[in-house]
Amino acid sequence: MPSRTLIRPLVRDDREPVRRLIEGTHRFTSAEVATALELIDEWLAEGEKSEYLTYVLEEQTSSWATVRGYVCYGPTPLTEGTFDLYWIAVEPVSHGRGYGQQLLAFAESDARRRGGRAMLIETSSQESYQPTIRFYERAGYVLTARIPEYYRPGDDKLIFRKALASTESHGDP
């Protein structure tokens, strides 16, 4: 039976499947997983007022629906039109199916609808993050800053940026 995908706001019943999904990537430390769950809990408690806009990608057939990925993003405090992508994750067995691209495109479109002019993404420079870095680059993100040894010795913080508004100069960092 063919399936289809739906991106929808995360609800309380999604918390545990998303926790398993995040842990199942084997990319995040236990502290990072706890932080992701804190943002999910803020979203569940406050909704849009939390400014941690949190959505899941659900694969659906006529007989079942399964959360395959999630994204969390929001307006950057004290800026005009800048958004941060806080988290994006797809369960490993679903990699290569375009779910990450769908989630990222959704976040960009929604940020643009909310007046967003740029999206920032921070990630690690570790070798294990190279597929993630290539994913962002293929999506049009440009490495804008590198902070050496930010997370730990030998692990730089990489900041990627993409202009969302068509009127913005692409040469501006």
Order of alpha helices (4+ residues) and beta strands (2+ residues): beta-alpha-alpha-beta-beta-beta-alpha-beta-alpha-beta-beta
